[in-house]
Amino acid sequence: MPLTPPHTTRLRKSVTIAAPLPTVFAFWSDIGNFPRFIPLIAAVRPIDGKRSQWIVPAPFGLSAVFESEVVEWIPDRRMVWESRHSLGQGRGCLDFREVGAGTRVDCLVEYQLGPLWLRRLSALMSRLGFPSSAFDEGFLRIKREIEASVSASPRAKEAAPQSRRS
């Protein structure tokens, strides 16, 4: 269920990756990959099969630590997670679908921040392009890594046309 206004921030991103859907879904399913690509995530620690602890840098050298829980999981189709913590709550959804020979990933992240000072700081940061630009960078890194791993796989090399010398 989506978060409700009035203080909900929504971020929508999409990326198309030249790789098979199962490969893309498997990569995104490993939450340990997130801190490597999304700069605003310092660490993710699995707790059990559904829950994980996330550490996100905050202004003034602080960190926000919260627990996230996967609330919907449809293999090769969808992942949805929710979190609640002392500073607010959040929700995210990743939808996957085949497009031609690749995979499109649609992401929706929503969050509500409780304290007024934090909402004001978040509004200022949004006007400066954050966190949107961080997600753009992260998605581009993920796309490059997955596509590089697919093109380097033995199966991809076998399928590539062979050049001939005359």
N, C-alpha and C positions, 0 to 999 in steps of 0.2 A: 504494500500500500504506500503510495507516495506521501511524502511529508506535506503538511499543509502550511499555507502562509499564516501570518504575515512576514515572518523573518526567515524565509527559506531561500537559500541560494542554490541555483541549479546550474550545472555545468554539463553540456552535451558535447561529445566528441565522437568522431567516427574515423576509422582507418580501414583501408582495403589492403590486404596482405596477399602477395603472390605465393600462397602455400595452401595445401589441403586443409579443410576444416578440422579434422581430428588433430593435426599437428598444431594448429593455432590454438585450439581449445586446450590442448594439453599444456602448452606453454603458459597460457593465462591461468590455468588451474593451479599451477605451482606458485603460491603466493610468495614464496621466497624470491621469485624473480622481480617482484615489484620494486624493492629498494634499489636494484641495479639500474632501473630505467626511469623511475619517476623521482625526480630530485626532492620533492617535498615529503618523501617517506624515508625516514632514517632506518627503520628496522621493522620487520614483521616476524613474530615468533608464534609458531603453531602451538595451540594448547591441547586441542583434540581434533577429531575429524571435522568439526563444524566451527570451532571457535579459534580465534587468534588474537594476539596482543599486538597493537600497532603503536609505533612511536613516531611522532611527526614533530619536526622542529617548529617552534613558535617564536614570536618576536622576543627581543631582549634576552636571548640566550636560553629561553625556557623550552620545554618540550611538553607536548600533549601526549599522554599515554591513555589508550582506550582499548576496550575489547570489542571485537567485531564477531558477528555470528552469521554464517551462511544460512539463509532462510528459504532459499529455493535453488535447486540444482537439477538441471536437465542436461545430461551429457551431450556435448556437441551442439547445444542450443542456447543455454542461458545460465547465468549465475547471478544471484541477488544476495546482498549482505546488508546488515543493519548494525548500528552501534549506538550506544548511549554512554555518556560520560558526564562528569561534573560541569563541563563547559557547553554541553549541547548534545545534539544527536545527529546521526548521519545515515544515509542509505545509498547504495550503489547498485547498478544493474549493468551487466554486460550481455548483449545479445549477439549471437553468431549466426551467419548464414552464408551459404555458398553463393559466389558470384563468378560465373565463368569458371576459370581454373583456379580462382583464389577464394579468399574468405573476407567478408566484411564484418567488422566488429563495431557495434554501436554501444556507446557508454553513456550512462546518465549517472551523475553523482549529485546528490542533494544533501545539504546540511543546514542545520539551524544552530546558531550560537546563542547561548543564554545571556551572558552579561552584556549590557549596553555598550561598554567600552570596547568589548571584543567585536561586536557587530559593527561598530563605527570603524575600527581598525580594518576589519575584513572588507568593508565597503571601499575604504581608501585603497587597499591593496588591489581590489578588483578593478578600480579605475586605472591602476598602473599595469594591468594585464596579468595579475597573479590571482589564482593559480592556473588560469587558462593557458598561459604560455608554458608553464611547467608540464602540463599534460600534453601539449603539442610536442614538446621536446621528447618526452617519455614515449609517446606513441610512435614517433619517428624512429627512435632507438629500437623499440620492440620490433617494428616492421623490418628494419635493417637486419637485426639479429636473426629473426625467424627466416627471412628470405635468404640470408647468407647460409644458414644451416641447411636449408632445403637444397640450395644449389650446390652445396658441397657434399651432399649425401651420395653414396655410391649409386643409388637408383637414379638420381637426377643425372649423374654423369653418363650412365648407360643409355638414358633416353635422349641425351643431347646429340644433335647431328654431328657426324664425324666429318672433319675437313679432309679433303683429298689433295695430294700434291701430284701434279702432272709432270 
